[in-house]
Amino acid sequence: MQTTLRPSLSGTLLAIQTGQVRPLRVGGRKLVSAIGKTTVSGPIEVGVLGLAGDEQADLSVHGGMSKAVYALPSEHLSWWQAQRQTRGATLFEETLAPGYLGENLSLQGLLEEDLFIGDRLDFGDVIFSVTQPREPCGKFNAIMGYSQAAKDMVQSGRCGFYLAVDQTGFLQAGATCQVLAGSRSTRVTEALQYKAWKHLR
């Protein structure tokens, strides 16, 4: 009996983004956030705590070794742009640029349902491991311009995922990665639903 082997997963790094902490208004409150990232050119150094020059405002929910880098499938940006317009944020007609949702890495070809917690992304010089899905917050609603954005992220599974840095080095847009399978017990989308369920209890 022949066994059909699943082809190995691979993806492409379309763009790299970093951000600095800046003011953000959420529900009438003045906060600070580094959610809006801007694209960087050329190779960037990746350390155990993330990308050189990248900042986090609240280290209790972002950053640290297990959430050093945030990656998002670039395929989701057009969907999020449509959601903004259909959910009442009609003033926002511009195309969402890489980094708008706070992502450091804009990936192509690797969706949340394809990746499991513990999988590794091998870029050659740099290796990451998938640690958890991104959980949305009130700041995400503010940056997206409508109050149901966080709920849409959970329900759609278009959340992206956090990465730990297993091997430091330099990374550049255009690089490709191979997925090195971990235990493959929990998909990123399943982990997001489990976290959302725990919060509702």
C-alpha positions as CSV (number, residue, x, y, z in Angstrom):
1,M,0.0,0.0,0.0
2,Q,1.4,3.3,-1.1
3,T,1.5,6.3,1.3
4,T,1.0,9.7,-0.1
5,L,3.4,12.1,1.4
6,R,2.3,15.7,1.9
7,P,4.7,18.1,0.0
8,S,6.7,20.2,2.4
9,L,5.4,23.7,3.1
10,S,7.3,26.8,2.0
11,G,6.7,30.5,2.0
12,T,8.1,33.8,0.8
13,L,8.9,36.9,2.8
14,L,7.4,39.8,0.9
15,A,8.3,42.6,3.2
16,I,9.8,43.4,6.6
17,Q,8.4,46.1,8.9
18,T,9.5,47.8,12.2
19,G,7.8,50.4,14.3
20,Q,8.4,52.9,17.1
21,V,6.1,53.7,20.0
22,R,3.8,56.7,19.3
23,P,0.5,58.1,20.6
24,L,-2.8,56.3,19.8
25,R,-6.3,57.3,20.9
26,V,-8.6,54.5,21.9
27,G,-12.1,55.2,23.0
28,G,-11.3,58.7,24.1
29,R,-8.2,57.6,26.0
30,K,-4.7,58.6,25.0
31,L,-2.4,55.6,24.9
32,V,0.9,54.7,23.2
33,S,1.4,51.9,20.7
34,A,3.8,50.6,18.0
35,I,1.1,48.8,16.1
36,G,1.7,50.8,12.8
37,K,4.9,49.5,11.2
38,T,6.8,50.8,8.2
39,T,8.7,48.8,5.6
40,V,12.5,48.7,5.9
41,S,14.8,48.0,3.0
42,G,18.0,45.9,3.0
43,P,19.0,43.2,5.4
44,I,17.9,43.6,9.0
45,E,19.4,42.0,12.1
46,V,17.2,39.5,14.0
47,G,18.1,39.0,17.6
48,V,16.5,36.9,20.3
49,L,14.0,39.7,21.1
50,G,13.1,40.5,17.6
51,L,14.1,42.9,14.8
52,A,16.6,45.6,15.2
53,G,14.9,49.0,15.6
54,D,11.4,47.5,16.4
55,E,9.7,48.7,19.6
56,Q,6.7,47.5,21.7
57,A,4.7,49.7,24.0
58,D,3.2,47.1,26.3
59,L,5.6,44.2,27.0
60,S,2.9,42.3,28.9
61,V,1.1,41.5,25.6
62,H,3.7,42.0,22.9
63,G,7.4,41.3,22.7
64,G,9.6,39.0,24.8
65,M,11.3,35.9,23.6
66,S,8.1,33.9,22.8
67,K,6.5,36.9,20.9
68,A,9.7,38.4,19.4
69,V,8.3,38.8,15.9
70,Y,4.8,39.0,14.5
71,A,4.1,37.5,11.1
72,L,1.0,37.9,9.0
73,P,0.0,36.2,5.7
74,S,-0.1,39.0,3.1
75,E,-3.1,37.3,1.5
76,H,-5.3,38.8,4.4
77,L,-4.7,42.5,3.7
78,S,-7.3,42.7,0.9
79,W,-9.9,41.0,3.1
80,W,-9.2,43.4,6.0
81,Q,-9.5,46.4,3.7
82,A,-12.9,45.1,2.5
83,Q,-14.0,44.6,6.1
84,R,-13.1,48.2,7.0
85,Q,-15.3,49.5,4.2
86,T,-18.3,47.2,4.7
87,R,-18.2,47.7,8.5
88,G,-18.6,51.4,8.4
89,A,-15.1,52.7,8.1
90,T,-16.0,54.2,4.8
91,L,-13.5,57.1,5.2
92,F,-10.7,54.6,4.8
93,E,-10.4,53.8,1.1
94,E,-6.6,53.4,0.9
95,T,-5.0,50.1,0.2
96,L,-3.7,48.6,3.4
97,A,0.1,48.6,3.3
98,P,2.3,45.8,4.8
99,G,2.8,46.6,8.5
100,Y,-0.6,48.4,9.0
101,L,-1.9,45.6,11.2
102,G,1.3,45.6,13.2
103,E,3.1,42.8,11.4
104,N,6.8,42.6,11.3
105,L,6.9,40.0,8.5
106,S,4.6,39.9,5.5
107,L,4.5,36.3,4.4
108,Q,3.1,34.7,1.3
109,G,2.0,31.0,1.0
110,L,1.7,30.2,4.7
111,L,-1.7,30.5,6.2
112,E,-2.8,29.9,9.8
113,E,-4.6,26.7,9.1
114,D,-1.4,25.3,7.5
115,L,0.8,26.0,10.5
116,F,0.9,24.3,13.9
117,I,2.3,25.6,17.2
118,G,5.9,24.4,17.3
119,D,6.5,24.4,13.6
120,R,9.7,26.1,12.6
121,L,10.3,28.5,9.7
122,D,13.8,28.0,8.3
123,F,15.1,31.0,6.3
124,G,18.6,29.6,6.2
125,D,20.4,32.3,8.2
126,V,17.5,32.8,10.6
127,I,15.1,30.2,12.1
128,F,11.9,31.0,13.9
129,S,9.4,28.8,15.7
130,V,5.6,29.4,15.8
131,T,4.6,30.1,19.4
132,Q,1.0,31.3,19.4
133,P,-1.7,33.2,17.4
134,R,-2.1,36.9,17.7
135,E,-4.9,37.9,20.0
136,P,-6.6,41.2,19.1
137,C,-7.2,44.0,21.5
138,G,-8.9,47.4,21.7
139,K,-5.9,49.0,20.0
140,F,-6.6,46.8,16.9
141,N,-10.2,48.1,16.8
142,A,-8.8,51.7,16.9
143,I,-6.3,51.2,14.1
144,M,-8.8,49.5,11.9
145,G,-11.5,52.1,12.5
146,Y,-14.4,50.0,13.6
147,S,-15.4,48.3,16.8
148,Q,-15.9,44.8,15.6
149,A,-12.4,44.3,14.2
150,A,-11.1,42.2,17.1
151,K,-14.2,40.0,16.8
152,D,-13.7,39.6,13.1
153,M,-10.1,38.5,13.6
154,V,-11.2,35.7,16.0
155,Q,-14.1,34.5,13.9
156,S,-12.2,34.6,10.6
157,G,-8.9,33.2,11.9
158,R,-7.0,35.8,9.9
159,C,-4.8,36.6,12.9
160,G,-1.2,35.9,12.0
161,F,1.1,34.4,14.5
162,Y,4.0,35.2,16.9
163,L,7.4,33.8,16.4
164,A,10.3,33.0,18.7
165,V,13.8,33.4,17.3
166,D,15.6,30.0,17.4
167,Q,18.6,31.2,15.3
168,T,19.7,34.8,15.1
169,G,21.1,36.3,12.0
170,F,20.1,38.7,9.1
171,L,16.9,38.6,7.1
172,Q,15.9,40.3,3.9
173,A,12.7,40.7,1.9
174,G,12.5,38.1,-0.9
175,A,13.8,35.3,1.2
176,T,12.1,31.9,1.2
177,C,11.6,29.6,4.1
178,Q,10.9,25.9,4.6
179,V,8.5,24.7,7.3
180,L,10.1,22.2,9.6
181,A,7.3,20.3,11.2
182,G,7.0,20.2,15.0
183,S,4.6,17.9,16.9
184,R,1.7,19.2,14.7
185,S,-0.9,18.8,17.5
186,T,-2.5,22.3,17.5
187,R,-3.0,24.4,14.4
188,V,-2.6,28.2,14.8
189,T,-6.4,28.6,14.1
190,E,-7.3,26.1,16.8
191,A,-5.1,27.8,19.3
192,L,-6.8,31.1,18.6
193,Q,-10.3,29.6,19.1
194,Y,-9.2,28.0,22.4
195,K,-7.8,31.3,23.7
196,A,-11.0,33.1,22.7
197,W,-13.1,30.4,24.4
198,K,-11.1,30.7,27.6
199,H,-11.7,34.5,27.7
200,L,-15.5,34.0,27.3
201,R,-15.7,31.6,30.3
